[in-house]
Amino acid sequence: MEKRKFGWPLLLIAIGIIFLLKNLGFIDLNFYELLFSWPMILVAIGVVQLVDRSYVSGFILLFLGTVFMLPRLDIIQYDAMRVFWPVVLIVIGTALLFRRRGISYAASAERYRASAASTSPDADGFVRIDTSFSGSKTLFTEPVFRGAILRSTFGGIELDLRSARLDDPEIFVDLDCTFSGITLRVPPTWRIDSRIRSTFGGFDDKRPHLPPDALDMAHTVVLRGSATFGGIEVK
């Protein structure tokens, strides 16, 4: 069963409370404008991602928002653009450090048996691909597809599943797409259930539209995870 996500509901509740207090005159206009500045929005989304256990993307957004918020709070005075690229390098390095420690996929990996952790691109029908600052193009050669864990940071993944078939009623694909692009090529009759959370990113099923009776309704491929400053496509 998929774990309930609390981040976005809590953020909506917080925004509603802020609006209410502002309309009642309890919040100063200058403080209100600070709360809805773009650095604070990055901070809020980063906290949401951390609450929902998208650790790498959450940390990146939280760090960027904090760096650009400090001058607005008169804590540190500096030109934001002069620190932009150093900050980007720090964020990238930290994200890679977190990736190597396997933080962001600790929960997802528990859903798969040990064979899923193989370094082979396909082992017993499972796929695990992890890219950073690089690209991966994989043709799935096993006869039956049983699931995948795909994560990409500043890179890209293309996984071709068009020669595979489905046996289980539900097949789960966990994705983490951060500043990247992930493309899944699947048969047109596969039924896709997207549960992707997007933050300045998106999901798009670009396959030709088929009537419901033409789809394989006995099997469903469930896409879970997040797209942060990136895109996930099904073709």
Backbone torsions as a table, in degrees:
resi	resn	phi	psi	omega
1	MET	NA	137.1	-178.2
2	GLU	-73.0	136.9	-179.7
3	LYS	-71.5	141.6	179.5
4	ARG	-70.8	137.2	179.9
5	LYS	-99.2	129.6	-175.9
6	PHE	-106.3	-14.9	-172.1
7	GLY	-58.6	-55.8	-176.4
8	TRP	-67.6	-41.1	174.9
9	PRO	-59.4	-41.1	178.7
10	LEU	-64.8	-37.9	178.5
11	LEU	-64.6	-42.6	178.5
12	LEU	-62.8	-40.2	177.5
13	ILE	-62.4	-43.3	179.9
14	ALA	-63.4	-42.3	178.7
15	ILE	-63.3	-42.2	178.1
16	GLY	-61.2	-41.3	178.8
17	ILE	-64.5	-41.1	179.4
18	ILE	-62.8	-45.7	177.8
19	PHE	-59.0	-43.0	-179.2
20	LEU	-63.2	-46.9	-179.7
21	LEU	-64.7	-35.8	178.2
22	LYS	-66.1	-44.7	-179.7
23	ASN	-67.0	-26.1	177.9
24	LEU	-86.8	-3.5	176.4
25	GLY	85.8	15.0	-178.9
26	PHE	-89.3	-11.4	-178.3
27	ILE	-118.4	128.2	177.5
28	ASP	-64.9	146.1	-177.1
29	LEU	-61.1	-41.3	180.0
30	ASN	-63.5	-41.5	177.9
31	PHE	-67.4	-36.1	178.2
32	TYR	-63.0	-44.9	179.0
33	GLU	-64.8	-33.5	177.0
34	LEU	-66.2	-40.3	-179.6
35	LEU	-63.7	-30.3	-177.8
36	PHE	-108.0	24.8	172.2
37	SER	-77.6	159.9	-175.2
38	TRP	-65.7	-33.4	174.6
39	PRO	-63.7	-38.6	179.4
40	MET	-67.8	-32.5	176.1
41	ILE	-63.5	-41.9	176.4
42	LEU	-61.3	-42.4	178.6
43	VAL	-61.3	-45.6	-178.0
44	ALA	-63.0	-44.4	179.8
45	ILE	-66.4	-37.7	177.0
46	GLY	-61.2	-42.1	177.6
47	VAL	-63.3	-40.5	177.6
48	VAL	-60.2	-44.8	179.7
49	GLN	-62.4	-39.4	178.4
50	LEU	-66.2	-41.9	178.0
51	VAL	-60.9	-37.5	-179.6
52	ASP	-88.0	11.1	173.5
53	ARG	68.6	26.3	167.7
54	SER	-95.8	80.2	-164.8
55	TYR	-68.8	-44.2	-174.9
56	VAL	-66.7	-52.9	179.5
57	SER	-63.3	-36.7	178.0
58	GLY	-63.5	-43.1	179.6
59	PHE	-65.6	-41.7	179.9
60	ILE	-59.6	-49.6	-178.0
61	LEU	-66.2	-40.9	179.5
62	LEU	-63.9	-42.0	-179.1
63	PHE	-67.4	-46.3	179.5
64	LEU	-61.7	-45.7	179.8
65	GLY	-61.2	-41.2	-179.8
66	THR	-65.0	-43.5	-178.5
67	VAL	-60.1	-43.4	-177.2
68	PHE	-84.1	-9.6	176.5
69	MET	-85.6	-27.8	-174.7
70	LEU	-56.2	-43.8	178.2
71	PRO	-63.7	-33.7	-179.9
72	ARG	-67.8	-25.5	178.8
73	LEU	-91.7	2.0	-178.9
74	ASP	60.3	25.7	176.0
75	ILE	-81.3	-45.5	176.7
76	ILE	-133.8	136.7	178.9
77	GLN	-106.0	118.9	175.4
78	TYR	-162.8	161.0	176.4
79	ASP	-77.7	119.7	-174.9
80	ALA	-57.7	-39.8	-176.8
81	MET	-69.1	-25.6	178.9
82	ARG	-71.6	-22.0	179.6
83	VAL	-104.2	-0.6	-172.3
84	PHE	-59.7	-55.5	-175.7
85	TRP	-68.1	-40.8	172.6
86	PRO	-57.0	-39.8	178.3
87	VAL	-63.8	-41.7	178.8
88	VAL	-59.5	-44.0	179.6
89	LEU	-63.6	-40.7	178.1
90	ILE	-63.0	-43.7	-179.4
91	VAL	-63.9	-44.1	-179.5
92	ILE	-61.8	-46.4	179.9
93	GLY	-61.5	-41.8	179.1
94	THR	-66.5	-39.6	178.3
95	ALA	-61.7	-41.7	177.8
96	LEU	-64.5	-38.6	177.7
97	LEU	-61.1	-44.5	178.9
98	PHE	-65.0	-37.2	-179.8
99	ARG	-62.1	-45.2	-177.6
100	ARG	-62.3	-29.8	178.4
101	ARG	-83.1	-5.7	174.8
102	GLY	70.4	28.0	-175.1
103	ILE	-68.3	-46.4	-168.8
104	SER	-69.7	-18.8	-178.3
105	TYR	-117.4	19.5	178.6
106	ALA	-61.5	-42.6	-178.7
107	ALA	-70.5	-41.9	-177.5
108	SER	-65.9	-38.5	-176.1
109	ALA	-64.2	-28.2	-179.2
110	GLU	-67.3	-18.3	-177.6
111	ARG	-81.2	-7.4	-176.4
112	TYR	-118.6	150.9	177.7
113	ARG	-74.1	173.6	-170.2
114	ALA	-59.4	-29.9	-178.1
115	SER	-62.2	-23.2	-179.2
116	ALA	-69.6	-20.9	-178.0
117	ALA	-86.2	5.0	179.4
118	SER	-63.6	146.8	176.6
119	THR	-75.3	-9.9	176.9
120	SER	-68.4	141.9	-179.9
121	PRO	-63.6	-25.9	173.9
122	ASP	-145.9	120.6	-179.3
123	ALA	-134.4	113.8	-179.4
124	ASP	57.8	34.0	176.3
125	GLY	87.7	-2.8	178.0
126	PHE	-101.8	149.4	180.0
127	VAL	-127.6	136.6	173.8
128	ARG	-135.8	119.6	-179.4
129	ILE	-132.0	132.0	-179.8
130	ASP	-134.2	116.8	-179.6
131	THR	-125.5	143.7	173.3
132	SER	-139.4	121.5	-178.5
133	PHE	55.5	36.4	179.2
134	SER	-159.1	173.9	-179.9
135	GLY	-121.6	155.4	178.7
136	SER	-137.5	129.1	176.5
137	LYS	-125.4	112.1	-170.3
138	THR	-123.4	131.3	172.4
139	LEU	-100.3	116.3	-179.1
140	PHE	-74.9	124.1	-173.1
141	THR	-110.1	-8.4	177.4
142	GLU	-71.6	150.2	-179.2
143	PRO	-70.4	-30.4	-176.6
144	VAL	-121.5	130.2	177.3
145	PHE	-96.3	126.6	-175.1
146	ARG	-118.1	-2.7	177.7
147	GLY	143.8	172.2	-177.6
148	ALA	-159.6	155.9	168.8
149	ILE	-125.4	115.2	-177.1
150	LEU	-124.9	127.9	177.1
151	ARG	-142.2	138.7	-176.8
152	SER	-143.8	132.3	176.3
153	THR	-124.8	118.0	-177.7
154	PHE	51.6	49.9	179.7
155	GLY	-157.7	-150.5	179.6
156	GLY	-160.3	150.0	178.0
157	ILE	-134.0	134.0	170.3
158	GLU	-127.8	121.1	-178.6
159	LEU	-120.4	120.8	-177.6
160	ASP	-100.5	112.4	-177.7
161	LEU	-112.5	15.0	-170.3
162	ARG	-68.2	-18.2	179.5
163	SER	-96.8	2.6	-176.2
164	ALA	-98.2	163.5	174.2
165	ARG	-124.3	167.1	-178.3
166	LEU	-111.8	139.0	177.2
167	ASP	-112.8	-42.3	-176.7
168	ASP	-78.1	150.5	178.1
169	PRO	-60.0	-39.6	177.7
170	GLU	-128.0	131.7	177.4
171	ILE	-120.9	127.7	-174.4
172	PHE	-105.0	133.6	174.5
173	VAL	-121.1	114.9	178.4
174	ASP	-96.0	126.9	-176.3
175	LEU	-126.4	142.5	171.6
176	ASP	-134.5	107.5	-174.1
177	CYS	-117.5	105.2	-176.5
178	THR	-121.0	115.2	-176.7
179	PHE	52.5	44.1	-173.4
180	SER	-148.4	-176.5	173.3
181	GLY	-136.8	135.7	178.1
182	ILE	-125.2	129.2	179.8
183	THR	-121.6	128.1	174.6
184	LEU	-111.9	123.7	175.3
185	ARG	-103.1	115.3	-173.3
186	VAL	-130.4	161.0	175.0
187	PRO	-59.9	146.8	-177.0
188	PRO	-65.2	-18.5	-177.4
189	THR	-88.9	-6.7	179.7
190	TRP	-69.7	138.1	177.1
191	ARG	-90.4	122.1	-176.6
192	ILE	-110.1	129.3	175.4
193	ASP	-115.5	105.5	-177.0
194	SER	-89.8	125.0	172.7
195	ARG	-121.4	33.0	-177.2
196	ILE	-73.6	134.2	173.6
197	ARG	-96.6	124.9	-175.4
198	SER	-110.9	132.2	173.1
199	THR	-128.7	104.8	-172.7
200	PHE	52.7	38.5	178.0
201	GLY	-147.5	-162.4	-179.7
202	GLY	-172.3	168.0	175.5
203	PHE	-126.1	140.8	-178.5
204	ASP	-145.8	125.3	173.7
205	ASP	-97.1	106.1	-173.4
206	LYS	-97.7	12.0	178.1
207	ARG	-72.5	153.2	175.4
208	PRO	-59.7	139.4	-178.8
209	HIS	-69.3	131.3	177.7
210	LEU	-118.7	148.6	175.7
211	PRO	-65.2	153.3	-176.8
212	PRO	-54.7	-35.2	-177.7
213	ASP	-72.2	-10.7	177.7
214	ALA	-91.3	-10.5	-178.8
215	LEU	-86.2	155.1	174.9
216	ASP	-81.0	91.9	-175.2
217	MET	-78.6	-9.6	-180.0
218	ALA	-80.5	-15.1	-177.8
219	HIS	-133.5	144.5	179.4
220	THR	-134.7	131.4	173.3
221	VAL	-97.0	115.3	-176.9
222	VAL	-99.2	120.8	177.8
223	LEU	-98.2	122.1	-178.8
224	ARG	-125.2	152.5	176.2
225	GLY	130.4	-152.3	-173.7
226	SER	-143.5	152.2	173.1
227	ALA	-124.7	110.8	-178.5
228	THR	-116.3	114.6	-174.7
229	PHE	51.7	43.1	-179.9
230	GLY	-159.2	-178.2	-177.8
231	GLY	-139.2	147.0	177.0
232	ILE	-121.9	126.9	-177.3
233	GLU	-125.4	145.4	171.0
234	VAL	-115.9	127.9	-179.1
235	LYS	-127.8	NA	NA
